[in-house]
Amino acid sequence: MARTDLLTFTDYGIYCPEGDFHIDPWRPVPRALITHGHSDHARWGHGEYLCTRQALPVIRHRLGDITATGIAYGEPLRIGAVTVSFYPAGHVPGSAQIRVERGGEVWVVSGDYKTEPDGLAEAFAPVPCHAFITECTFGLPVFRWRPQPETMADISAWWARNAALGRPSIIGAYSFGKAQRLMAGITPSGPILTHGAVEEVTRILRDQGYPLPETTRVTAGIDAKSHPTALVIAPPSALGTPWARRFTAAEEAFASGWMAVRGIRRRRALGTGFVLSDHADWDGLNTAIRATGCERVFVTHGYTAPFRRWLESQGYDAGIVETAYGQDDDEDTTETAGQVATP
Amino acid sequence: MKAFATLFAALDGTTKTTAKLAALTQYFQTAPEPDRLWTIALLSGRRPKRSVTATELREWAAEAAGLPLWLFEDSYAIVGDLAETIALILPPASGTTDRSLTDTIATLMALTGRPPETRKAAILALWDELPADQRFLFNKLITGGFRMGVSQGLMTRALATATGQDEATLAHRLMGDWSPQTTSFEALTGGTDHDGPGSRPYPFALAAQLEGGPESLGDPADWRAEWKWDGIRGQLIHRAGIFALWSRGEELVTDRFPEFAPLADFLPQGTVIDAEVVAWGADRPQPFAALQGRINRKTVPKKLLAQSPARLLAYDLLEENGQDLRAQPYDTRRARLAALLASLPPDLPLAISPTLPFASWADITATRATARAEMAEGLMLKRGSSPYHVGRKRGDWWKWKLDPWSIDAVMIYAQSGHGRRANLFTDFTFAVRDGNDLVPFTKAYSGLTDAEFAEITRWVGKHTLERFGPVRRVVPDLVFEIAFEGIQPSPRHKSGLALRFPRMARWRRDKGVDEIDTIETLRALLNAAQG
């Protein structure tokens, strides 16, 4: 059995020699399979793109004129000597894990994922495999999320409290995924306003049929006076900027898994932090890995060193793969997490 | 603990002083009385005697969470706070009881001296019954270090509002070595002071930093100048049967300086002096390093006493014949101080810190330039008519320190910070050139903006050469200007020297690693500092 590994790791990204394609490559390649539309996974400049049908509209919106094909979840596709298929990753709408099979041997690339259903993204499905290439953004046991309904109830209560005082509520949330998850899960106390970056993605997802409430883009003339009870959803980088200042006396908050750590919360000098993540927590990562039944695990980004050591102590053959994931606009970023927002 | 947890959440959740003041005031009006007392104690840096060690806490928490200790330690390195790491890592609690803050502390203190298994069982039981937010605070009660973003001044103001007492009087009451076990809320904050002042120190008057020159202060004739000594600020108290030396950190340090004991025989009762403790030799103050060996020792061996004898340089007279002089003008207090000290035998280790005469701002500016030769770190400028203020009141007292020394160095190691800076690389080790090698000579943590730290953190991620636990060895490429206040020989360090108050003055993006300073430059500064 001196066969080569089904997937290998190159300077361009995760590569399948027998299918001659890359998965989430960070440098331009002829053929790219994409797990989801965040910019550290879906980059510009590839020859052909393949992603789920649900992920395609946002990827097209973000990358412009690309040659891309959409595929249904679970639909097998033969590429060279291998068969690929996409399964829900529960990270953001349209996100997928990519399964690669050759003669009964199965490797799965998780992309980014979370195990708890959030009511919007297609719910995570464990995929049995021999080798699992997983993220571990929150791969330390201090990161454990409360059930989403509890966190949503806290955020709803915060909004209601502010609205009762006639103060707008501004919440920082990533414009693709977290923002829509918030608007879909919260109990309203007033109208929902959006930053332009959030509104565009929201419109695309709403047109695709995702159940999203009515939102209004913030334009000239909209401010604290006109919308005193509004919830404003904006990218984290917009907080504390002149754009946000039109909402005078507004209460600000930030929704992210990083808010679990007080030091990070305080560094943002924001009043309130809600622990809400689109990534698996410690228990989620462990459950997901166990459910695959795999023997080999490769960890790509996050707290890779301690997480690998932990997996080895649990009997896995585990390795670290250096990737370029977790460096851009998503919440993956570990060491720069909670950095000061720049306009 | 519920009310205390609510207070903590309110204080922790805002950066606005008015909101903090309101939350504190409300707490002091409504919380149960013993809890209020403990809250004052905790916010002013007092804490219950530690009955459990940090090592025990780590081990028990890891065991309760079913995790190996190394994983606990790795998590701690990221979270940056032991109490918080434990709170986050423990499995969810099975019960929720609400015990009072006072009761919780009493339970903790009762564990002192009990066998490890008893203490472990008690701590595990408490962890299992407290909700997550209270668990964190409970751990903080054990580990200490309640930083709730509340200054002593702010707390005193809230207490004054809540009790209707005078703020300055309260500030004085809160000084010294009281503890919730030896007093009551009423005794501490009530209208009458049953115990009398005892050994309680007055709140120290503090100076603000003078930026730019002194010309903005107006007529030089209104101002007095003294050296700003580089020692330990202290308050010497001699009252009926009591002889006490307090440090500015409100620590009683009387026994660490036995050479001052004879002063009790000569100073009249009812005397309080504000002074600087310095190490003394060859008729002049010695570098701070000489005092350092004395600070952390509770008892002083004879040899050390002979090597680095301490002396008090008196700044101010706060009380004479039992009368509080703080409202008197500075000039009056100084005249009385001079008269008092002149009446003492000359060989006592107590002398007035001299007034430096000057006729113009140009005069005193020239004097300031000689501070280093006098072993001072700069000047103090005080208004002749000023009272002895409580705490830091801008306008009457200014410290005018010498410009720091500086040196260009390259970063070679980076480590993430703690608390507010967890997850961000903020603790750096710097090196200068020694021939073809780089020799590390100092660490620094402060001086850059959050945006710069974030940028460097991203850089470190991409330029790590080696990892040693939480420490990264990085490509020696980023150059910083390191500012510092002093330099001392240090056999413990590879470079043979140690800096005082090093910090990053600037990130020198314009400089490359070939342009940094050399170890010879530092040695020359060291020679200059040794006089």
HADDOCK unambig.tbl for C-alpha pairs under 7 A between the chains (distance, minus, plus):
assign (segid A and resid 140 and name CA) (segid B and resid 75 and name CA) 6.21 0.50 0.50
assign (segid A and resid 141 and name CA) (segid B and resid 89 and name CA) 5.85 0.50 0.50
assign (segid A and resid 142 and name CA) (segid B and resid 75 and name CA) 6.59 0.50 0.50
assign (segid A and resid 142 and name CA) (segid B and resid 85 and name CA) 6.61 0.50 0.50
assign (segid A and resid 142 and name CA) (segid B and resid 88 and name CA) 4.93 0.50 0.50
assign (segid A and resid 142 and name CA) (segid B and resid 89 and name CA) 4.87 0.50 0.50
assign (segid A and resid 261 and name CA) (segid B and resid 79 and name CA) 6.20 0.50 0.50
assign (segid A and resid 263 and name CA) (segid B and resid 419 and name CA) 4.57 0.50 0.50
assign (segid A and resid 263 and name CA) (segid B and resid 420 and name CA) 3.70 0.50 0.50
assign (segid A and resid 263 and name CA) (segid B and resid 421 and name CA) 6.04 0.50 0.50
assign (segid A and resid 263 and name CA) (segid B and resid 422 and name CA) 5.75 0.50 0.50
assign (segid A and resid 264 and name CA) (segid B and resid 420 and name CA) 5.94 0.50 0.50
assign (segid A and resid 264 and name CA) (segid B and resid 421 and name CA) 6.86 0.50 0.50
assign (segid A and resid 264 and name CA) (segid B and resid 422 and name CA) 6.52 0.50 0.50
assign (segid A and resid 266 and name CA) (segid B and resid 420 and name CA) 5.71 0.50 0.50
assign (segid A and resid 267 and name CA) (segid B and resid 420 and name CA) 5.27 0.50 0.50
assign (segid A and resid 267 and name CA) (segid B and resid 421 and name CA) 6.70 0.50 0.50
assign (segid A and resid 271 and name CA) (segid B and resid 13 and name CA) 4.81 0.50 0.50
assign (segid A and resid 271 and name CA) (segid B and resid 14 and name CA) 4.91 0.50 0.50
assign (segid A and resid 271 and name CA) (segid B and resid 15 and name CA) 6.97 0.50 0.50
assign (segid A and resid 272 and name CA) (segid B and resid 13 and name CA) 5.92 0.50 0.50
assign (segid A and resid 306 and name CA) (segid B and resid 71 and name CA) 6.87 0.50 0.50
assign (segid A and resid 335 and name CA) (segid B and resid 423 and name CA) 5.47 0.50 0.50
assign (segid A and resid 335 and name CA) (segid B and resid 424 and name CA) 6.02 0.50 0.50
assign (segid A and resid 335 and name CA) (segid B and resid 457 and name CA) 6.59 0.50 0.50
assign (segid A and resid 336 and name CA) (segid B and resid 424 and name CA) 6.50 0.50 0.50
assign (segid A and resid 336 and name CA) (segid B and resid 454 and name CA) 5.98 0.50 0.50
assign (segid A and resid 336 and name CA) (segid B and resid 457 and name CA) 6.30 0.50 0.50
assign (segid A and resid 336 and name CA) (segid B and resid 458 and name CA) 6.21 0.50 0.50
assign (segid A and resid 339 and name CA) (segid B and resid 454 and name CA) 5.71 0.50 0.50
assign (segid A and resid 340 and name CA) (segid B and resid 450 and name CA) 6.57 0.50 0.50
assign (segid A and resid 340 and name CA) (segid B and resid 451 and name CA) 5.91 0.50 0.50
